[in-house]
Amino acid sequence: MSANQDLKPTPAKTAATQQMNGADVVVEALVREGVDVIFAYPGGASLEMHQSLAKRKEDIRTILPRHEQGGSFAAEGYARVTGKAGVCMATSGPGATNLMTAIADAFMDSTPLVCITGQVYSKFIGKAAFQETDFFGMTLPVVKHSYLVLDVNDLPKIMKEAFKIATTGRPGPVVVDIPKDVQQAKVDPVWLTDEQVPYRESKLPEKASDRELENVLNLIEDAKRPVIYFGGGVVAAEASKELTEFAERTGIPVASTLMGAGSFPETHPLSLKWFGMHGSAYGNWAVHQSDLLLTFGARFDDRITGDVTKFAPQAEIVHIDVDPSEHNKNKIVHHPIVSDIKHALGRMNELMDSKGFKKPNLEPWQKQCDEWKRDYPFSYNESEHIVPQHAVEVLCELTKGDAIITTGVGQHQMFAAQFYNFNHPRSLISSLGLGSMGYGYPSALGAKVACPDRHVIDIDGDGSFAMNIQELATAKIEKIAAKAMILNNQHLGMVVQWEDRFYNSVRGNTVLGDEKNIGTPENLGGLYPDYVKIAEGFGLPGRRVHQKSELRDAIQEMLDSEEAFVLDVITPYDEHVLPMIPAGGTVDQMIVR
């Protein structure tokens, strides 16, 4: 490829129209895209771009993570709370491959991410040179698009394209791999406008026709037990307001996926919170018994459906999604509609007025849902010790439900989602499709950088937290006041739960300390490691708490800290996440208590 030299350059925001090298072009392109922060770890193949970043400190903040995975998870956290593309950068070879987990994670969770990597000199590509990997080829299965830039003239166009692809339609990750000689090459850049850059495969989202949407309204008029099931597409489309209006005007109960959590207020009378394997019993029952299932921006994931052949067996299913590849992929539906969900919901709200929509009488159905909610809430047994569910409840109370919560992956992730009420979109940031342990604290850093005036707390497990614990150094040096509340049970809790339920409690490498001296609230001497001392080693405050009487004060101390803080909450290891639908099972097999 070569840039179209007939296109007129657009006026520059800076004095950047003079000849520059490829690395300077990359940084100027970031500034032009409105990027205010990049999470970047340097190396030989990306050195030129770090030199360019060093010259533009007033325009763009470069945050040095302590591991490339930490930086890329932080970029995801930034993207998830802003809706903008998160940006990370690494060198070639192992630096680039350390980004792979976050790229796959962003692909699964439809997170806009631009990953820039240095590459060896073009003449060495394919020669097994030092720190060379075929990063372009490696990433193809888990990106929206991947570039290997071989001509410096292409850089302005490619950078513009990368951000457009990452953020339009169904968001996702884009990789731009740039050899060192391309970074060093001189060029007179041609800056293109949005209109001059094609969308490639990332097209403007389609809009449902009025005829399709009127049919949905007709189905609602005749329904007796309708349910709205929505997912992360509502978050990506910024359609929370339209969804709430639609639910209130129709009176239909609303159940979300974890990706959608908060886009419909979980304290709303119509909310069924979230459903699925560990979701609310009432949400699962409502979906199972529904006669009309309105699916908005969700993908019928296996953790939602269980045995897909027995999912919502009585329901006529409407599926509105911006990505047509999701239609009939996991679940055959009756009414697949390709559309931007914000348009579809907003237009149906308008059509209710213009087409004389007759709201159905759903009082008996709402009464049934309310009875399920009353009789089978998320609950736990009281204990003399701090149980993780109670710790999350206290945190929710003290933050008034207004914090941004990130999590690692495991039992703590489910407890956080069950016992914290999310009433705003982009407030639960978690690795949900890929399930990446170690995601919690780095993503909290990115979220806190994006939202410095909000409480950002990583509710983590001791197993997940240890995977990227080095990012405490990033928090200290960069002055990022993201907090960590570790629900410390000394085990890989979710795997232990499966061992207890399905493997006769045989422990297969799931104890994180000394198996002969397991730390518990009653055996503090066996706790390993000492997270408070680790925090102090990074120059940060921390506190351990194991008594219920001290929990509230300890959480408040964490919230009041003006810098990052590690709160180590010692919990029993025998708590199980309930409800639970066994993998591949059905609602009829749900373990409720």
GUKE-60312 format. One line per 5 residues: number of its first residue (from 1); their letters; for each residue x, y, z of C-alpha. Coordinates in steps of 0.02 Angstrom, whole numbers, plus 32768, in hexadecimal, padded with zeros to 4 digits. Each point is the difference from the previous one (the first is absolute). Example, Ala and Ser with C-alpha at 12.3 -4.5 7.8 and 13.67 -1.06 7.14 Angstrom:
1> AS> 8267/7F1F/8186; 8045/80AC/7FDF
//
This chain:
1> MSANQ> 8000/8000/8000; 8032/80B4/7FEF; 7FA5/809A/803B; 7F9D/805D/7F7B; 806C/8095/7FD9
6> DLKPT> 7F70/8057/7FA7; 7FA2/8018/80A4; 8018/80AA/804E; 8048/7FFF/80B0; 7F8F/8040/8088
11> PAKTA> 8036/8092/806E; 806E/7FC2/808D; 7FD8/8021/80B6; 80BB/8016/801D; 8094/8030/7F97
16> ATQQM> 8008/7F4C/7FC5; 7FF3/8013/7F43; 80BE/8009/7FEC; 8065/7F66/7FD7; 800A/7F87/8091
21> NGADV> 802F/7F4C/801E; 7F84/7F72/800C; 8002/7FFD/80BE; 7FD2/80B8/8005; 7F72/7FDC/7F87
26> VVEAL> 7FBB/7F7C/8076; 8001/8076/8094; 7FB7/8090/7F9C; 7F77/7F8B/7FC4; 7FD7/7FD2/80B4
31> VREGV> 7FF1/80B7/802F; 7F90/8021/7F6A; 7F8F/7F70/8036; 7FEA/8052/80AA; 8067/7F7F/805F
36> DVIFA> 8033/804A/80A7; 8055/7F68/804D; 8061/7F68/7FC2; 803A/7F6C/8067; 80A9/7FD4/7FB7
41> YPGGA> 8097/7F94/802F; 809E/8025/7F9B; 807B/7F8E/7FAA; 807B/8001/7F71; 7F7F/7FF4/7F76
46> SLEMH> 7F8E/8087/8048; 8089/8075/803D; 7FE3/807E/7F75; 7F49/8014/802F; 802B/801A/80B7
51> QSLAK> 8079/8088/7FCD; 7F74/8052/7FA0; 7F8B/7FF1/8095; 8083/8051/806E; 7FF9/809A/7F90
56> RKEDI> 7F43/800D/800F; 7FE5/7FF2/80BD; 7F8F/8098/8001; 7F8D/7FAF/7F7F; 7FF8/7F4B/8038
61> RTILP> 8024/7FAA/80A5; 806B/7F65/7FF6; 7FE6/7F88/8090; 8085/7F7B/801C; 7FB2/7F5D/803C
66> RHEQG> 8070/7F7E/8052; 7FC9/7F79/7F87; 7FB8/800D/7F51; 7F68/7F9A/8033; 7FE1/807B/808D
71> GSFAA> 800A/8090/7F86; 7F8A/7FB1/7F83; 7F81/7FD4/8088; 800D/80B4/803C; 7FDB/803C/7F50
76> EGYAR> 7F66/7F90/8001; 7FC6/8049/80A5; 8014/80AF/7FB8; 7F9C/7FCD/7F66; 7F75/7FAB/8062
81> VTGKA> 7FD8/8098/806B; 8011/8082/7F76; 7FC5/7FA8/7F62; 809B/8046/7FAA; 808A/7F92/7FBB
86> GVCMA> 8080/7FD0/8082; 80B3/8006/7FBE; 8094/7F95/8033; 80AD/7FE5/7FB6; 808A/7F7F/800F
91> TSGPG> 809F/7FCB/7FAA; 8014/7F6C/7F8D; 8009/7F47/802F; 7FD8/7FE1/80B8; 7FC3/80B2/8019
96> ATNLM> 7F7F/7FE9/7F78; 7FCE/7F50/8035; 7FE1/803F/80B1; 7F71/8067/7FB5; 7FAA/7F67/7FB8
101> TAIAD> 7F90/7FD9/8095; 7FBB/80B0/8006; 7FE4/8000/7F43; 7F9E/7F5E/800C; 7FA4/8046/8097
106> AFMDS> 7FD1/809F/7FA2; 7FC5/7F97/7F6C; 7F8F/7F95/806E; 7FB8/8095/805F; 7FF6/8076/7F69
111> TPLVC> 8074/8080/804E; 804C/8086/7F8E; 80BD/7FEC/800C; 8090/803C/7F93; 80A0/7F9E/801E
116> ITGQV> 809E/8046/7FB4; 809A/7F91/7FF9; 80B1/801A/7FC6; 8043/7F7E/7F87; 80AF/7FCF/7FC9
121> YSKFI> 804A/8052/7F65; 7F9D/7FD3/7F64; 8095/7FA3/7FB4; 8002/7F89/8095; 7F46/7FD4/7FFE
126> GKAAF> 7FED/7F44/7FE8; 80B8/7FDF/8029; 7FEA/7FD2/80B9; 805B/809D/8033; 801A/802E/80B7
131> QETDF> 7F58/8026/8051; 7F9F/7FE1/7F60; 7F51/7FB5/7FFE; 7F7E/8001/7F78; 7F8D/806C/8068
136> FGMTL> 7F93/802B/7F6A; 7FDE/7F47/7FE4; 7FF0/7FD3/80B7; 7F79/8080/8021; 7F91/7FE3/7F67
141> PVVKH> 7F83/7F8D/8059; 7FE2/807C/808F; 7FFB/80AC/7FAF; 7F89/8066/7F96; 8097/802B/7F95
146> SYLVL> 80BD/7FEC/8004; 8081/8069/7FA3; 80B7/7FE5/7FD6; 803C/80AA/7FC2; 8087/7FEF/7F79
151> DVNDL> 7FF7/80B0/7FB5; 8011/809B/806D; 7F8D/805E/7F88; 7F71/7F8F/8037; 800D/802B/80B9
156> PKIMK> 7F89/8096/8008; 7F78/7F9F/7FA5; 801B/7F61/8063; 7FFA/8059/80A8; 7F60/8059/7FD0
161> EAFKI> 7FB6/7F5C/7FC2; 8034/7FA3/809E; 7F9E/8073/8072; 7F6A/8001/7F8D; 7FFA/7F42/7FF8
166> ATTGR> 801A/7FEB/80BC; 7F73/8075/8030; 7F78/7FEE/7F7C; 7F7C/7F7A/7FEA; 8026/7F77/807D
171> PGPVV> 809C/8041/8059; 809D/7F97/800F; 80BF/7FFB/7FFD; 8071/8036/7F70; 80BB/7FDC/7FF6
176> VDIPK> 807D/8071/7FA6; 80AB/7FAC/7FF1; 8089/8079/7FC7; 80B3/7FCA/7FD1; 808B/806A/8046
181> DVQQA> 803B/803D/7F56; 7F51/8040/7FDC; 8004/805F/80A5; 80A6/804E/7FCD; 7FD2/8029/7F4B
186> KVDPV> 7FE0/80B7/7FD3; 7F5C/8035/7FB3; 7F95/8097/7FD7; 7F5E/7FBD/804D; 7F58/8014/7FAB
191> WLTDE> 7F79/800F/8085; 7F57/7FBE/7FCC; 7F53/802B/8041; 7F83/7F7F/803C; 7FA4/800F/7F5B
196> QVPYR> 809D/7FD8/7F9E; 8021/7F5D/805B; 7F93/7F6B/7FD3; 7FB1/7F9A/808A; 8041/7F5B/7FB9
201> ESKLP> 7F9D/7F74/8053; 7FC8/8072/808D; 7F6B/8052/7FB1; 7F89/8080/8046; 7F81/7F9E/8066
206> EKASD> 7F5F/7FD3/7FA9; 7F58/8040/803D; 7F68/7F92/8012; 7F6C/802D/7F93; 7F60/8042/804B
211> RELEN> 7FA7/7F65/7FC0; 8074/7F8E/8063; 7FED/8068/809D; 7F42/800E/7FEF; 7FFB/7F43/7FFA
216> VLNLI> 805E/7FF9/80A6; 7F81/8077/804E; 7F73/7F92/7FBD; 8050/7F68/8053; 8008/805F/80A5
221> EDAKR> 7F48/802E/7FF7; 7FD3/7F47/7FFA; 807E/7FC2/8081; 7FD3/7FC2/80AD; 80AE/7FDB/8046
226> PVIYF> 807F/806B/7FA2; 80B3/801D/803C; 8087/8075/7FC1; 80AD/7FAD/7FFB; 808A/807C/7FD8
231> GGGVV> 80BD/7FFF/7FFA; 809B/8065/7FE0; 7FC0/8042/7F5B; 7F90/8077/8060; 8099/8042/805B
236> AAEAS> 8067/8014/7F61; 7F71/805C/7FA9; 7FE5/8075/8095; 7F4A/7FC8/7FFE; 7FDD/7FFA/80BB
241> KELTE> 7F83/808E/7FFB; 7FA0/7FB6/7F6E; 7FFB/7F54/8052; 7FBE/8046/80A4; 7F77/8062/7FA8
246> FAERT> 7FD0/7F69/7F98; 7FF3/7F8F/8099; 7F9B/807E/8063; 7F88/8022/7F72; 7FE0/7F48/7FDD
251> GIPVA> 800A/7FC2/80B4; 806F/7F6D/7FCD; 8076/7FB6/8084; 80B8/8015/7FD4; 8090/7F84/8015
256> STLMG> 80B2/8028/7FCD; 80A1/7FA7/7FDE; 8098/8031/8066; 8041/8061/7F69; 7F62/806A/8006
261> AGSFP> 7FF9/8017/80BD; 7FCB/80AF/8032; 7FB6/8037/7F5A; 7F58/7FDF/8051; 8000/8032/80B9
266> ETHPL> 800A/7F64/806A; 7F98/8051/808A; 7F73/8023/7F84; 7F5C/7FA2/8026; 8006/7FAE/7F54
271> SLKWF> 80B3/7FC4/8014; 8023/7F46/800A; 80B8/802C/8017; 806F/7F8A/7F9A; 7FE1/7F4B/7FD7
276> GMHGS> 8060/7F68/7FC5; 806E/7F7E/8056; 8015/8063/80A2; 7F7B/8083/7FE0; 7F5F/8021/805B
281> AYGNW> 7F89/7F6E/8016; 7F6E/8074/7FD8; 8053/803D/7F60; 8020/7F4F/7FC7; 7F4F/7FC9/8027
286> AVHQS> 7FB4/8096/7FA8; 8063/7FE2/7F61; 7FDC/7F45/8007; 7F44/801D/800E; 7FF3/8094/7F8B
291> DLLLT> 7F91/7FF9/7F66; 805B/8091/7FAA; 80BB/801E/8015; 803F/80A7/7FC0; 80BD/7FED/7FED
296> FGARF> 805C/80A5/7FEB; 80BB/8008/7FDE; 8029/7F55/8048; 8045/7F5F/7FB6; 7FB2/7F6A/8059
301> DDRIT> 80A3/7FD3/8056; 800B/7F52/804B; 800B/8048/80B1; 7F56/804F/7FE0; 7FA7/7F74/7FA5
306> GDVTK> 8045/7F60/804D; 7FB7/7F77/7F92; 7FD1/8070/7F6F; 7F7F/7F84/7FBE; 7F9C/8018/80A0
311> FAPQA> 801C/80BC/8014; 7F5E/8067/8005; 7FA1/7F6C/7FB7; 7F56/8055/7FFE; 8038/80A7/7FBB
316> EIVHI> 7FF2/8053/7F58; 80AB/8051/7FF3; 802B/80AA/7FB6; 80BB/8021/7FEC; 8039/80B1/7FD6
321> DVDPS> 80BC/8010/7FE9; 8077/806B/7F9C; 8065/7F67/7FCE; 7FA0/7F8C/7F89; 807D/7F74/8020
326> EHNKN> 7FB4/7FEB/80AD; 7F54/7FD7/7FBB; 7FD8/7F46/800D; 80B5/7FDB/802F; 7FDF/7FBA/80AE
331> KIVHH> 7F42/8002/8006; 7F84/7FF7/7F71; 7F8A/8095/8012; 7F5B/802E/7FAF; 8021/80B7/7FD9
336> PIVSD> 80B7/802F/7FDC; 8012/80BB/7FE5; 80A4/8055/7FD1; 8006/80AC/804E; 8059/807B/806C
341> IKHAL> 7FA5/7FE1/80A4; 7FF8/80B7/8032; 7FA0/8026/7F60; 7F8F/7F68/8013; 7FCE/8027/80B3
346> GRMNE> 7FED/80BA/7FE1; 7F98/7FE4/7F65; 7F8E/7F82/8057; 7FE2/8082/8088; 7FCB/807A/7F78
351> LMDSK> 7F94/7F80/7FA5; 7F9F/7FDC/80A0; 7FB9/80AF/7FF2; 7FE6/800A/7F44; 7FBA/7F50/7FE7
356> GFKKP> 7F8A/7FF9/8095; 805E/7F7B/8062; 7F90/7FA3/807C; 8061/7FD7/809D; 7FD8/7F4D/8035
361> NLEPW> 7FBD/7FD5/80AC; 809A/7FB4/8052; 7FCA/8011/80B5; 7FF2/7F43/801F; 80AD/7FE6/7FB3
366> QKQCD> 804E/8090/8060; 7FB2/7FBB/809F; 804D/7F55/7FDF; 80AC/804E/7FE2; 7FF1/8067/809F
371> EWKRD> 7FD5/7F64/8064; 809B/7FA8/7FBE; 806A/8098/802B; 7FB8/8004/80B0; 8012/7F46/8023
376> YPFSY> 80A7/7FDE/7FA9; 8073/8097/8010; 80BC/7FF2/7FFA; 8027/7FC7/80B1; 8083/7FB0/8070
381> NESEH> 800C/7FB2/80AB; 803A/806C/8090; 80AA/7FD4/8047; 806F/8035/808F; 8082/8027/7F7A
386> IVPQH> 7FFE/807D/7F71; 7FAF/7FAA/7F6D; 8025/804B/7F55; 7F49/8028/7FDA; 7FF5/806C/809D
391> AVEVL> 80A0/805C/7FD4; 7FB8/802E/7F56; 7F5C/8038/8050; 805C/8075/8077; 8067/8047/7F71
396> CELTK> 7F61/8020/7F9D; 7FB2/8057/8096; 8097/806F/8024; 8014/8033/7F49; 7F43/8015/7FEA
401> GDAII> 800E/7F90/7F68; 8058/8088/7F9D; 80AF/7FB6/7FF1; 804E/7FB2/7F67; 8021/7F4B/802C
406> TTGVG> 8080/7F96/7FA6; 8020/7F4A/8024; 8074/7F70/7FDD; 7FB2/7F59/7FD3; 7FB8/7F81/807A
411> QHQMF> 7F8A/7FF9/8093; 8025/80B3/8032; 7FC9/8038/7F52; 7F56/7FAF/8017; 7FEC/803E/80B3
416> AAQFY> 8028/80B1/7FC5; 7F7B/7FF7/7F79; 7F7F/7FB0/8073; 800F/8072/8097; 8030/80A9/7FB5
421> NFNHP> 7F6F/805B/7FAD; 802F/804F/7F5A; 7F8E/808D/7FCD; 806E/8053/7F7D; 804F/7FBB/7F61
426> RSLIS> 80BC/7FE7/7FF7; 800C/7FE3/80BC; 8029/7F45/8000; 80A3/7FDF/7FA5; 802C/7F49/7FF7
431> SLGLG> 8048/7F7E/7F8A; 7F62/7FA2/7FD3; 8013/7FA8/7F5A; 80B4/7FC7/8012; 8003/7FF9/80BD
436> SMGYG> 80B1/8042/8017; 8046/7FF3/80B0; 806F/8094/8029; 7F8A/8079/7FA9; 7FBE/8058/809A
441> YPSAL> 8087/8075/803E; 804B/8038/7F5A; 7F52/8026/7FBC; 7FDE/8064/809E; 8099/806A/7FD8
446> GAKVA> 7FBD/8025/7F53; 7F53/8026/8043; 8046/8075/8085; 806A/805D/7F7F; 7F61/801A/7F9B
451> CPDRH> 7F94/802F/8096; 8073/804F/8083; 7F6E/8049/8062; 7FA6/7F5B/801E; 8027/7F74/8079
456> VIDID> 804B/7F6F/7F9F; 8011/7F5E/8062; 8042/7F5B/7FC4; 7FA1/7F76/805C; 807C/7F73/7FE9
461> GDGSF> 802F/7F53/8036; 80AC/7FD8/8045; 8023/7F90/7F69; 7FD0/8082/7F7E; 8051/8092/805C
466> AMNIQ> 80A8/7FA8/8008; 8005/7FED/7F43; 801E/80BA/7FDF; 8033/803B/80AE; 8094/805C/7FB3
471> ELATA> 7F88/8087/7FC5; 7FFF/8045/80B2; 80A3/8052/7FC9; 7FA5/8054/7F6F; 7F7A/803E/8079
476> KIEKI> 8084/8049/8076; 8073/8052/7F81; 7F73/8041/7F90; 7F98/8037/8097; 7F66/7F9C/7FCB
481> AAKAM> 7F90/7FE9/8098; 7FAC/7F5D/7FCD; 7FD4/7F97/8098; 8006/7F42/8013; 7F8F/7F9E/8076
486> ILNNQ> 8040/7F4D/8001; 7F84/7F7B/8037; 808B/7F8E/803D; 7FD1/7F49/801A; 80AD/7FB7/7FD9
491> HLGMV> 7FB7/7F95/7F75; 7FCE/8009/7F4A; 7F4F/800F/803D; 7F97/7FDC/7F66; 8068/7F67/7FD3
496> VQWED> 7FF2/7FC5/80B4; 7F43/8014/7FF4; 7FFE/7F8E/7F67; 8072/7F85/805B; 7F85/7FFF/8091
501> RFYNS> 7F68/7FEC/7F91; 803E/7F89/7F7B; 80A9/7FB4/8034; 7FE5/7FC4/80B3; 8064/8094/8045
506> VRGNT> 80A4/7FBC/7FBC; 8077/8094/7FFA; 805B/8009/7F5A; 807D/808D/801C; 7F7F/807D/803C
511> VLGDE> 804E/802E/80A7; 8068/809F/7FEF; 8064/7FEF/80A0; 8046/7F71/8067; 7F87/7F6D/7FF4
516> KNIGT> 803A/7FC7/80AC; 7FE0/80AA/804F; 7F71/8053/7FA3; 7FDB/80B2/8035; 7F4F/8023/803C
521> PENLG> 7FA9/8082/806D; 802A/7F89/808F; 80B3/7FDD/7FC9; 804B/80A9/7FD7; 80AF/7FB9/800F
526> GLYPD> 7FE4/7F96/7F65; 7FCF/8091/7F8F; 8073/800F/7F6A; 803B/8076/7FBC; 7FF3/809E/8069
531> YVKIA> 7FAA/807A/7F8A; 8010/8091/8078; 80BE/7FEE/8003; 8001/7FF0/7F44; 7F9D/80A2/7FF1
536> EGFGL> 8078/8054/8078; 8091/7FC1/7F97; 7FB6/805E/7F6D; 7FEE/809A/806F; 7F44/7FF2/8014
541> PGRRV> 7F8E/7FF0/8098; 7FA6/7F5F/8027; 7F9C/7FAD/8088; 7FCD/7F4F/802C; 7F57/7FE1/8051
546> HQKSE> 7FB6/7F5C/803D; 7F80/8035/8082; 7F50/8034/7FCE; 8001/808B/8081; 8092/8054/7FA4
551> LRDAI> 7FC4/7FEA/7F4D; 7F9E/80A2/7FEB; 808C/806A/8049; 8081/7FA9/7F92; 7F9C/801C/7F60
556> QEMLD> 7FE6/80B6/802D; 80BB/8013/801D; 801F/7FB9/7F52; 7F81/8077/7FB3; 8048/8096/805C
561> SEEAF> 80B2/7FDF/7FC4; 8040/8081/7F85; 806E/7F7F/7FAC; 7FF2/7F4A/7FCD; 7FD8/7F8D/8092
566> VLDVI> 7FFE/7F43/801A; 7F7B/7FBD/8076; 801C/7F48/8026; 7F5A/7FB7/803C; 8018/7F52/8048
571> TPYDE> 7F6B/7F8F/7FD8; 7FD7/7F47/8015; 8024/7F91/7F69; 7F64/7F96/800A; 7F85/8082/7FBE
576> HVLPM> 7FAD/7FCF/7F5C; 7FB5/8072/7F7C; 7F46/7FDC/7FF5; 7F8F/7FF6/7F9F; 805C/7F8D/7F89
581> IPAGG> 7FC9/7FAC/7F60; 807D/7F76/7FD9; 805E/801A/7F5C; 7F94/7FC7/7F70; 7F6D/7FE9/8074
586> TVDQM> 7F53/804B/8005; 7F9E/8072/8072; 7FAA/7F65/8046; 80AA/7FC8/8044; 8026/80A7/8054
591> IVR> 8049/7FF1/80B0; 7FAC/808E/805E; 8033/7FE6/80B6
//
